[in-house]
Amino acid sequence: MCEFDKIAVTMEVLCEIAMDGGRMLAERQRAIDALTLFRESLQTMEYISRKTDLDILRQRAGLYIQRMKSGAHISMSAV
């Protein structure tokens, strides 16, 4: 499996965790945070922002989207 495929699978799994209403809020937030490790995650973040069922997750993803688009370096520290 090439590096790109590994990243794509990882982002897909993190997206599934973020969108899973049966998981604890903290798990879902950490999945969104973990997506910031990948510069390729912008589309995934935008999907989460559009489709999530919780405003707090929408705001978290939206903040990361804004930072990514502005070129800011993002860490996984709490928002």
Secondary structure, DSSP 8 states (H G I E B T S, - for coil): --HHHHHHHHHHHHHHHHH-TTS-HHHHHHHHHHHTT-GGGHHHHHHHHHH-S-HHHHHHHHHHHHHHHTT----SS--
